Amino acid sequence: MVRRAFLFAVVVVISVIALSFAVPTTAQDTAGNMISLDHPYAAFLESRAYGASMGATAEFNKMEWVVVDEANRKLYMAMSDITGAMTDGEGSISVDENRCGIVYTGDLAEDGSLAELRPLVVGGPYNPDGAPNRCALDNISNPDGLALDAQGRLWISEDTSNHRNNAVWMYDPADGSLKRFGYVPRGAEITGFMIAPDGTVVFSNQHPSATNIFPYNAGSVVAVNGFNANTDTFEEIAVPEGDAQLVVGVAAGELQLIARSGDPIPNSIGNQVFGGIYRPDGTLQDVSNDPDGLMWLPIGNGDQAWLYINYENTPGGVGRVYVQKTGAGWEVMDGQMVDFSGVNGTWVNCGSSVTPWNTGLTSEEYEPIAADFSNVAGLSDYLGWDANPYDYGWLVEMAPNGLGDRVAKRFALGRFSHENAWVLQDGVNVYHGDDGGNVMLFRSTATEAGDLSAATLWAGQITQVGGTGAEHAFQITWIELGTATDDEIEAAIRELDVQ
């Protein structure tokens, strides 16, 4: 989600590679750490390039979060910018440009499969001369994060430069209503918006302007106390004016600061700070101002929980805090930054979700191009040796484990620009967001329910119907790319380590 020139450069390279594989022979250029597409695990190491070689459609743009309402068998997916290959009049996808984005929906079959996506909430209209609000203020702009409440209402958060203050909206499928619930200060995007099982709203804002009002002049995580998203209604909050533009605002409840980048983590071992990126030897490499996806893991009756906080950096990071309910809200008891040295570090930790078995899934976005080892120079600094690009671009499963955390990269779920992933309650079906340009719709099916260490990876071949306007739909044929285990793929990665 971070709007950085470096990351966009990576996306551009990914786009060029994806387009170049009408008749692919390799997954990268002829330099650096490359594999051939006849490599036995090419489907997992270079998922998008391999999928394109098998006939899958790599034309989506800025495919963001995916969430599933299992009670109503609905899948929702945000696409924040409908441009690029989606609107060029070529290939399998050709729709009208929408610089304000669209949230799509589709119906899940009983086996968890998805056959079609169609527009649900269409952003705009867009006015190129309307800065600072080029997208209409009474509608979504560049949808990014998604969340669901117990009533099946869809919460949509923005990552946009087309609204002066990024907003979070509540869309009610029952009546089609859309209401603005809150906003973040200037320069910031809303990240990690989530609803805990008890209805508590928690969300982040990243890279805010340093001239905002304290404490919102640094990336932060807030909880909303006194409002239950599962049961309560609210009156829409107004578009902020004046000094209100420099803080976080919500339509109901009271804000509580949970974490702020650079501030000490209460009672942490080693006096760590929120957003601190610590090398394996304990030295501080960086402090991230970009908190992102959140994972709320309830304990017992829900009055206590583990909260994981993604930090969207290279190297990436995740903080974990223990929170306990009090009369006034939540108390942060202790915490630490997760030690990822056992998996050679993480990369651009972006979106997130919680599995049905109460573990967190953090997503490595914008997979590094393996043709050039300089792409992972920051990870080489972190490790103290030459990093392998194929170690990054995965989903990472986490759970508290004694004084530390159990961490596993889920190689069997494929390597691409993971925005987030959603595991259905069946413990088998997993749907993925693939962020960037010329990207692909992916689905995984676990070999055994409740175990993501072995899976089959699928990619969508798209047939568009219904014209190019708001009535279009994408029909999906799933192409099987391969089946593998984490252990098999990790062994293949180790064979590609720099010698």
N, C-alpha and C positions, 0 to 999 in steps of 0.2 A: 503494500500500500504506500510505502514511503515514496514521495515524489522527488527522486534524486536522478540527476543526469546519468550517474553510473548505472543505476538499475534500468533506466530506459534504454541505455546503450546495449545492455545485455538482452533486453526484450527484442530490440531491433535485430541483433545477430540471430536470436532464436527464430525470428520471423523469416529471415533470409534462408536459414537452414531448412526450415519446414517447407518453404516454397520450392526449394531446389530438388526435392526428392520425388519428382514424377517417376524417375527410374533410378532409385538410389543405389549406391554401392557401398558408401560408408556413412557413418553417423556424424562425421566432422570433416574438417579440411585435412590436408595431408601433412599436418604438423601437430606436435603435442601429443596428448594422450587420447588417441582415437581408437574406436573399434569399428569393425566391419559390421554391416547389417546382417551378415550371416553368422555373427557371434551367437553362441547358444542362448545368451541372455540379453540380446539386443532389445527385445521387447520391453525389458525392465530398465536397462541402463540408458537407452535412448528411446523412450516410449513414444514420443510424438513423431520422430522421424520414422521409426519402425511402423507405427500405425498408419502413417501416410503411405508407406510402401505397400501396405496391405489393403489400401483403398478407403481408409477412414478419412473423414473430412477435417482439415486443419484450416478453417476459415473464421472461427469465432474470434471476437476481440474483447479483451478485458472481462473474462469470465470469472466472476468473483465468488461470493459465498453461496453455498447450497445448504438448505435445511429441509427437513421432511416432517410433515404433519401426518403421523401414522393413523390417528383416529379418523381422519378424512381422506387418507391415502393420496395426499397431495405432496408433490415436490416443488420447491421454489428455488429459483436461481437468479442471481443478480448479474446483469451485464452492464457495466458502468458507462460504456461509450460505444455507440453503434456506428462504427466507421470502419475504415480499412477494407479488408477482404470481404466483410459482411455487406458492403455497400458499393463494391466496385463493378457490379454488373457481370461478374465472371464467376465460374465455378458453380458449386452446389448451392451457395447461399447468396442471395441478392435481395436486400431489403432497403427501405428508405433510411437515409442517414438520420441519426438522432444523437446529438452531442450531449443530451441530458440523460440518456440511458433508459433501460427497460428492465423490469423484473418479470421473468418468465415463470410459468407454472406448467405442470404436467401431472397426469394421473398414474399412480402406481398400480400395477397388477398385483394379484395375490402373491405371486412368487417374487415380488419386489422389483420386477423389471419396469422400464419406462419406455413408452413407444412414441411419445410426442412431447414437444415443448411449444407453448404458445404465449404471446404477450398477456400480462395481467395488469401491471401498473406501468404506464407509459409516461416517461418524463417529458418535460417541456411544456410549451414550446420554447425554442431556443432563439435568442436575439443576439447576434454577434456584436451588436453595438450597445448592448445593455449592461455593460460592466458597472458595478461589481456583481450584478445579479443577472447573468446572461440567460439563465434558466428561470422560468416562472417561479415566483416566490410561493405560490399556493400549491406547488407540486414538487415531487422528488427531483433531485439533480444528482446524477452519477451515483446510483445506488451501489453500495459495497457490502457492508455487513448485514446479515439477516438473523432474526431470532423469532421464536414462536412462544406465545403464552398458552396457558391451559385451555383457553377458549378457542384456540386456533387462529387468533389474530396475529398478523404478520408485522414485525417491527423492522423498519428499514433505516439504516444509517448511511450517511453520505461521505464520499471522498471526492470533493469537488473544489474547483476554483471558480465555478459558475454560480455559487452562492457566497455572499460575503461571510456569513457564519454557517458552517456545516450543521445540518439538522438531523434529528432522528424522528421518524414518522411511525405512526401506527395505522396499518391498513386492516380494515375489517372485511373479510370476504363475504360475510353475511349480508352486508348492505352496500359494499363498495365504497365506504367512507374512508377518508384519509385525513389524519389529524397530526399536526406537529406537536411532539411531546417535549422536545428539548433541543438544545444547541450547544456548541462548544465555541471557545473564543477565537478571535481572528488568528489566521495562520495555521489553525489546527484542523485535523480531520477526526471524525469519530471512529474509534476502533473498538473491537471486542465487545460490542453491546451484547449483553446476555441477561437471561432471566433465570434465577436460581429456582429450584423446585418449590421453595416456599413463596415465590413471587417477588423476591428482592431483585431490583434492577441494579446492575453493575456495568459500567462502561469506562473506556479509556479515551483520552485524547492525546494525540501525538504531534510533535514538532510545532507547538504553539509559538506565537510571536513572543519574544523576550520582553516586549513592552506591555504585555497584558498585566492585569492586576494579580498580585500574589494571592494564592499559590498557583494560579493558572498561567504563569509565565514559564512553566516547565511541563513536560509530559506527565500526566497524572492519571490515576484510577480513582473513580468515585463510586460510592454506593448511594442509592436513593432510599432513605428511610421514611416510613410512614405512608408508603404507597405500595400496594400489592398489584403487580401487573397481571396476575392470574384472575383477579376478581374485580378490581376497581376500574372506574371510568375517570375521565378528566376533561377539563375544558382546554382547548388548544392554546398553547402559549404563543404570544405575539412574536413577530420578527423583532430581534433586539435593535435598540437604538442607543446612541450615546455610549456611556460607560458600560452598559449591559453587554455590549459587543465584546468586552474584554474579560468576561468570566464565563463559567458554565451556567446554563439555566435550564430548569425543568418545570413542567406544567403542574406537577403535584409532588408532594413529599419534600423532604429536606436532604440536602447534599451532605455527604460525609467523605472526607478525603481518606482514602485507603493507602495510597502509595504515590510518591512523587519522585521523579527521576533525580538521582543524586542525593536524596535524603537517606539517612541511616535506616537500615532494616531493623526493627526492634528485636533486641536479644539475639542477633545473628552471631553465629560462630565466625570469628575473624573480622567482626565489625564491618560487614559488607554494606553496600549501598544499593538502593533500588536502581536497576538498570546497569549495574556494574558488570562488565565483561572481564572475568578473571581467568588468566591462563592456568594451565594445570599446576604450575608451581606456586599459585596463589597471588601472583602479581597482577595489578590492575592494567588491562590493556585499553579499556575505553569505558565511557559511561553513556548509555543510550538514552536519548530524549524521545524515543519512539515506542512507548508501550503499545501493544497491539492486542491480539486475541487473548481472551480470558477463559479459564477452565475452572468451574466451581464443582468441587468434589465433596458432597455432603458426608458428614460423619454422624452415625447414630440417628437421632430424631431430627437432625438438620439444624440444631442450634449451634453446631460447630461445623467447620468445613475447612478443607484445603483449597486455597485459591492460587492457581498458576497464572502468571502474567508473562505473555510473550514480549520480547524486545526485538524489534525488526532491524537488526544490524548485521554486518559481516565483520567478525564472527557474530552469530546470533546469540541470544541469551533468553533464559526463562527464569523468572523469580517465583518462589513459592512461599506463601505465608499461611499461618494458621490463624483463623479468625473465629471468634466466639461471640454469640449474640448477647447483647446487653439490653437494658431498658431503653437506651437511647439509640441503639444501632448495632454496630459491630466493633469489637476490639481486636486489633492485630496483636496477637500474643507473641509470636516470634516468626522467624523465617530465614531464608537464605537464597542465593542464586544457585540454580541447579548446576551440578558438575557434569559437563558433557565430555570430559576428557576420554572416557571409556568408549565413546563412539566418534572420536576425532573431531569433536566440536559440532556446532550446528551453524546454519546459514539462513539469514533473513527470515527469522521466525515470525510468521505472518498470522493467518487465521487459525482457528482452533475449534475444537468440539470435545464433547465428553462421550465416551463409549457407553453402551448399555451396562457394562460391568464396572463403571465408575473409575475409568482411567482417562487421562487427558491425551489428546492428539494435537501436537503442535506441527505446523506446516512450514516446510522450507520452500520459500518462494524464489522464482527466477533462478532456476538451476544454472550453475556456472558452465560455460562452454568448455568442454574438455580439450579442445584443440590448443589451448594456450594455458600453461600452468600459472602465468601471471594473474589469471582471473581469480585465483585463490591465494594470493599473496598474504592477505590478512589472516587466513587460516594457517598458513605456514608460520607466520609470526606467533600465532596462538599456540601452535603445537611445538615449535622449536625444530621442525624438520619440514621437508617439502610435502605439502598437502596434496592429496589426490582429488581432482575435481569430481570424480565419481562417488565420493563420500557424501556429496551434498545434492539436495534436490528431492528429499524424501519426506514422508510422514514419520514422526517420532512419537512413540507411545511412552507415557510417563505415569508413575504412581509413587507416592511416598513409600520409603522403605527404610525403617529404622531412623538413623540420623541423616540419611541421604535420600536418594530417589532411585527407583528402578527405571532404567532408560533403555529403549530398544528402537533402532531405526527399522521401519517396516518396509524393507526392500521389495517384498512381494507385491506391494501396492503401486509400484511404478515410480519412475523418476521423470518429473516435469515440474512446471511452475505451480506448486501446490498453494492455492489460496486457502482452502480448507477442505475437509472431508467430513462426510456424515455417514455414520454406521447405523443401519436400520436396527430395529429391536430384534429382528431375527438373528442378529449377530453374523450374518453372511454377506448381505449386500452393502456395498460402500459406494457412495457417489462423490465425485471430486469436482472442485473448481480448478481451472487451469488458467492462470492470469497471464496477460501479455497479448501480443498480436499473433494472428495465424495459429490459434491454439485449438484444442481438441476436447471433446466431451469423453470423459473416461468413467468407467465403472469397474469395480472389483467384486469378486465373489470369493469369500473365504472358503478354504477346503473343509474346515471344521468350524461350526458356529462358535463364536466367542473367542476365536484365535486368529489373529491377523498375520501370523508368521508364515502362512502358506496360502496362496490365492491364485486365482485366474484373473488376468487383466483383459478388459474389453475396451474397445474404442468405437465411437459412433460414426456411422456413415449416414449423412444427412440428405433427405429429400425435402425440398421446400414446397409447400402448397399454400394456396390462399392469397396469392399476390404478394406485393412488396410493402404494403401499408400495415396498419395495426392489426389486420385480420390474418396475417401470415402465420404459418406454423411450420415447425421443423419435425418431420417424421424421422424416426431413428431406427436404423438397422444396426445391431451390435455385432462387431467383428471380434472374434476371439484372437488375442495376440499371443497368449502363452500362459503356462502355469509353472510356478516355481516356489521355492521356499526362501526365507531370509538367509539361511545358512548357505544355500547354493549361490545366491547372488553376492553375498559378502565375500565368499571365497573367490569369485570371479573378480571382484574389485581389488582384493589383495594381490591378485596376479598382475594388476595394472598399476600398483604402487610405483612411485619413482625409485629407481634403484641407485 
